[in-house]
Amino acid sequence: MTTPTPGPLALGPFQLPNRLFVAPMAGVTDRPFRVLCKKLGAGYAVSEMVTSRKDLWNSLKTSRRANHEGEPAPISVQIAGTEAAMMAEAAAYNIDRGAQIIDINMGCPAKKVCNKWAGSALMQDEPLALEIIEAVVAACAPRGVPVTLKMRTGWCQAEKNAVALARAAESAGIAMVTVHGRTREQGYTGQAEYDTIAAVKAALRIPVVANGDIDSPRKAREVLAATGADAIMVGRAAQGRPWIFAEIAHFLATGEELPAPRIADAKRWLVEHLHDHYSLYGELTGMRSARKHIGWAVRALPGGEDFRRRMNLLESCEAQVDALSGWLDALADEHDRLPYLAALDAANDEQDQDEDQERRLTA
Ligand SMILES: Cc1cc2nc3c(=O)[nH]c(=O)nc-3n(C[C@H](O)[C@H](O)[C@H](O)COP(=O)(O)O)c2cc1C
C-alpha cells in the first residue's frame, strides 16, 4: 500500500517542500542539527525554544539559539513564556533577528518563566493561553509573519482540551497547529494517542501536524492514516537518525523501505554535522555537547555502546572526529550499509526459521 506522496504545504507565504517536520527539542535541534535534517529530507524545522525573558536574550545560550546562519528558509523560532506582552515582544525580537515564522510553545514542559511554568502548562489556563496567542498574532501579522502553535492533547486525561484550544487559536489567527498525542501530565510516559489529533484535524481548516512516537516509516504512514493530519513531526527518532525523513518520504511514495544508508554516506553527513556543531559552540562546549549526537548515531549499531563509552572520554573535537571516522571505517570493512542491530536480529531470526524449516523438510 502506498500513501499519496505528501506534496508541498503552504504556510503563510511559504511553500514547505514536504510534510515531514523535525520537532523542536531543546538542546538538540540547534541550527546545525536543523540544517542536517533539512538536508536529509525534512521539509521544515522549528528552533529550540527561546525564552520571552528579556534579561536572558543576551546570554550565550539564547544568542546561539537565535543563530540561523545558513539555514534554508523558512526560519521558524519557538518562543516560550507566560505573559502576553513579553511573548509579543519576544516574537518581534526574533523577527528582527531573522525569524520568518513564530511558534508558540504550549507543548513542552518549559522551565519556569517568571515563577510560572510556561509551555504545556498554559493549556490549563485557556484564557491566558488565548491572550498570549492574540498578542503574538497582533505583533506578527503586520509584519506578514505566520504564527503557529504547538500543544499537547490537554493538561491531563480528564481535561483534554486540545480541540477547544485549537479552535480558539484558529479563530485568533494561528496558521498551523501541531499536537503531541500526550497530555502534559503524561510527560513522555505511556504511548501517544492519535484520536485527539484526529479530532483536532476534523475541527480545523488550518493545517494540523501530528506528533508523538513516530519512529519508523511504517509508523508515519499509520499516524497519517489515523489522524488525517496534513503533516507529521518527528522528534526523538531523528536523534542519530536524521535520514529518517528521506526514509519516510520514500516509504510513503512507494510503499517500500529504503535500505539503511551506506556507511560512507552516513560518515560524511555525521562528520559535516560535527564540524558545523563545533563552529557554533566552540571547541570545549562543542566537544562536550557533540557527545550526545555521536552516542545517538552509534547506539543502534553493533559495538556502538562500547564505542560511545570510549568516545565520551576523549577531550578534543579532533579526537572525536578521528574516533568516529575510524570506527565507521572499520564497520565499513564488514558492511556496506549501516548494520542496525534490529535488522541484524530480524535477519538472524529469519535465517533460524529457514534453517528450522530445512531441517524439518530433510528430517
Ligand atoms: C530533549 C527534548 C527536548 C524538547 N524540547 C522541546 C521544546 O523546546 N519545545 C517543544 O515544543 N517541545 C519540545 N520537546 C517535545 C518534542 O517537540 C516532541 O513533541 C516530543 O518529543 C514527542 O515527539 P517524538 O515522540 O517524536 O519525540 C522536546 C522533546 C525532547 C525529547
The ligand as a Gaussian input file, in Angstrom:
#p B3LYP/6-31G(d) Opt

LIG

0 1
 C       15.109000      16.535000      24.572000
 C       13.762000      17.100000      24.188000
 C       13.590000      18.474000      24.177000
 C       12.335000      19.019000      23.811000
 N       12.208000      20.382000      23.739000
 C       11.059000      20.911000      23.273000
 C       10.927000      22.311000      23.061000
 O       11.863000      23.097000      23.270000
 N        9.733000      22.773000      22.609000
 C        8.669000      21.931000      22.348000
 O        7.604000      22.395000      21.934000
 N        8.765000      20.611000      22.525000
 C        9.935000      20.080000      22.958000
 N       10.059000      18.717000      23.077000
 C        8.927000      17.849000      22.671000
 C        9.079000      17.416000      21.209000
 O        8.981000      18.520000      20.328000
 C        8.011000      16.380000      20.804000
 O        6.744000      16.975000      20.952000
 C        8.067000      15.113000      21.655000
 O        9.397000      14.655000      21.807000
 C        7.200000      13.992000      21.050000
 O        7.659000      13.649000      19.763000
 P        8.571000      12.328000      19.498000
 O        7.847000      11.167000      20.098000
 O        8.682000      12.244000      18.003000
 O        9.887000      12.564000      20.175000
 C       11.261000      18.160000      23.467000
 C       11.465000      16.786000      23.496000
 C       12.695000      16.243000      23.838000
 C       12.865000      14.743000      23.827000

